[in-house]
Amino acid sequence: MEALTIPDDAMLKEILEYIEKNQKRYVERLMDYVRKPSISVEKIGIEEVAQYIADVMEKAGLETTINPTKGCPVVLGRRQES
């Protein structure tokens, strides 16, 4: 596991510029997520939302698994080693 790198000022500026440049896309993704009907206490839409999250994570380059539990499924993501 890699050690955490604390960004210097130049790297932080680059990160903040990236966030600003992509803000609309991230807000749209968040809005798409919160529009998904899911009520965990009633087990409505939970599997569908777990699959949605897994799909988003896979598009970001993560290897995912959806693990069933006695309650709601748990979505795990792992960065693929290159």
GUMAR-144098 format. One record per residue (C-alpha): x, y, z; residue number from 1. Coordinates in steps of 0.02 Angstrom, whole numbers. Layout:
NUKOL      u      v      w seq
NUKOL      X      Y      Z NUM
...
# end
This chain:
NUKOL      u      v      w seq
NUKOL      0      0      0   1
NUKOL     66    171    -48   2
NUKOL    104    303     81   3
NUKOL     -9    455     81   4
NUKOL     67    601    -12   5
NUKOL     28    775     54   6
NUKOL      8    891    -96   7
NUKOL    119   1043   -111   8
NUKOL     46   1211   -166   9
NUKOL     69   1175   -352  10
NUKOL    -13   1005   -339  11
NUKOL   -156   1074   -233  12
NUKOL   -185   1210   -363  13
NUKOL   -192   1078   -499  14
NUKOL   -316    974   -397  15
NUKOL   -429   1123   -365  16
NUKOL   -425   1173   -549  17
NUKOL   -473    996   -598  18
NUKOL   -619    997   -475  19
NUKOL   -679   1164   -539  20
NUKOL   -663   1110   -721  21
NUKOL   -762    950   -688  22
NUKOL   -886   1015   -560  23
NUKOL  -1036   1007   -676  24
NUKOL  -1001    825   -720  25
NUKOL   -983    777   -536  26
NUKOL  -1143    868   -487  27
NUKOL  -1236    782   -629  28
NUKOL  -1170    613   -571  29
NUKOL  -1225    650   -393  30
NUKOL  -1398    705   -452  31
NUKOL  -1414    546   -555  32
NUKOL  -1372    445   -399  33
NUKOL  -1495    533   -283  34
NUKOL  -1635    513   -411  35
NUKOL  -1622    323   -394  36
NUKOL  -1765    261   -288  37
NUKOL  -1697    167   -138  38
NUKOL  -1763    142     37  39
NUKOL  -1649     29    136  40
NUKOL  -1768     -5    279  41
NUKOL  -1897    -69    154  42
NUKOL  -1769   -153     38  43
NUKOL  -1832    -52   -111  44
NUKOL  -1708    -22   -252  45
NUKOL  -1557    -71   -149  46
NUKOL  -1485   -200   -270  47
NUKOL  -1511    -81   -416  48
NUKOL  -1419     60   -329  49
NUKOL  -1278    -58   -278  50
NUKOL  -1259   -106   -461  51
NUKOL  -1263     78   -512  52
NUKOL  -1123    118   -389  53
NUKOL  -1022    -32   -449  54
NUKOL  -1043     27   -630  55
NUKOL   -984    204   -586  56
NUKOL   -834    133   -495  57
NUKOL   -790     19   -641  58
NUKOL   -800    166   -762  59
NUKOL   -674    253   -648  60
NUKOL   -556    104   -670  61
NUKOL   -591      7   -511  62
NUKOL   -619   -180   -499  63
NUKOL   -782   -203   -404  64
NUKOL   -879   -336   -313  65
NUKOL  -1053   -329   -241  66
NUKOL  -1061   -430    -82  67
NUKOL  -1230   -482    -14  68
NUKOL  -1259   -467    173  69
NUKOL  -1405   -502    288  70
NUKOL  -1449   -319    262  71
NUKOL  -1399   -213    114  72
NUKOL  -1264   -265    -10  73
NUKOL  -1090   -194     10  74
NUKOL   -999   -129   -144  75
NUKOL   -811   -145   -136  76
NUKOL   -691    -66   -258  77
NUKOL   -507   -102   -283  78
NUKOL   -386     -9   -392  79
NUKOL   -321   -124   -526  80
NUKOL   -133   -144   -521  81
NUKOL    -48    -98   -683  82
# end
